[in-house]
Amino acid sequence: MDDLYERILDAHRALRPQVRVTPLEHSALLSEQTGCDVYLKCEHLQHTGSFKFRGASNKLRLLDADVRRRGVATVSTGNHGQGVALAGKLAGVPVTVYASVSASPVKLNAIRALGASVVTIDASTLEVELEAARRAKEAGLPFVSPYNDIDVIAGQGTIGVELGEQLPGLAAVFASVGGGGLISGIGSATKAASASTEVVGCWPANATTLYRCIQAGKVIDVEETDTISDGTAGGVEPDTITLPIAQRVIDRCVLVSEDEIKAAMKRLAQTDRWMVEGAAGVALASFLQVAPSYRGRAVAVVLCGRNIMLDKFVAAVQ
């Protein structure tokens, strides 16, 4: 993992134009309301509506020709599955996506529409992940983890490189945390380019697995409850490489309530006319909670995705 930053730079160079350089938009209203210079990293405008396409594209480009012909397997509640499905379609790689039966039907249909096969399993998120990895091994297929894969993390890290190019010297970058692939990539790139920039990990208070693991210094079982930030929910693999990376790169941790997440989603729709999913709301809610500490300075909030059902979004912001 010592060469993670070099892997990120390699991905940054190699993934264009397939992976978009997403805009870093200044939010005049959020800046006025908080006293900070607030910039929104618009990953919800990435292909498939989520940052996950970055890591998936990087992983698949690095496979050898024989593996590409046989295909890959992965697990996802939606965004990662869509990212791998599209990356597979573009690269001619067959993709099988395992998911929980509780996953959003809209997201699963989107995965199928991109040409991937979907297999649902009636189990918890972590149990589905472990079972998917077992079945992939049995079938002799590479398993593309949503977070526990150095090449996937490197792909997500291209966001951090873009931030450094778009606005050097940020005071802080806020990103939501689930399995830790996004924060590990962004944090590694950000710290390499600007050691003074704070990397802020953002969690829904109802789903804090990696946060508790960081506190414990090892992977532990954490009981989670329902959250609108379904993209960050679920446990982590016992051998996850994101734990030591997250321990190294995260400077500050913020936990937000469901009410704070929903209020942030509503505020973003009011100020910038963006409809985003709960995981993006977590990052904005976390910034809003601690905004006074950054008054007068420039911060970036990563809007990691937009894939939320309309009725769920409407119910959240009422």
C-alpha angles and dihedrals in degrees: 000000000000088000095051094114091052089050090051092051090048090052091047090057098039104044098065131140093008091063115051124233095231122218123262100214125195112227107214095187097046089047092051093046096049104032090237132106098251120198124184118214099212103215088148084075092058117108110285089021096272144077089244092089088071097061093040092052092049094049095049095046090058096054118105121245096259093053091047090056093051095045137221139264130218143166127235147153087216123292099063090043091053091047094051091042093055093042088051093048092052093046096041092244118143111234131201115192122199117202142168117264086238093062118119110277090215091057094045091050089051089054091051091047088059090058102259126131115241124210117185124206126194100230143091120291095259093043090052089050093052093044091049091052090049093051092046090053091049090052092046093242127137111252113224105208117206089230114351096082127089094216092051090049090049090054092052088048091067086081088065092050090051091050090053091051096043098046118003119201101032114176092220145353119213119204133165119243131217115139089354103245094121097046092042092054098040092042094050093050093043095049092048091053101035119013091186094060111100116230108212119198113208125202137176105241088231094060114038105143100134091039090056090045090054089051091048094044091230141057110282136170112264125189111228132190131208118296135178084229093078091158091068098040126107140055130287131244115266092242098041114158091205094076098070091039093050090047089055101044107032112092099176136020124208127187121199134193126238089253091053091050093050092045090052092050089051093046092052090052089051098044103035105012094239123141108206137171126256096266090059089047089056092060094048093044090052091052092048090051094056101026095120089068090063100042111152094013135101119254134176124218115198110223093202101187150349102207104124129127113254096235090050091050093047091049091049096053100042 
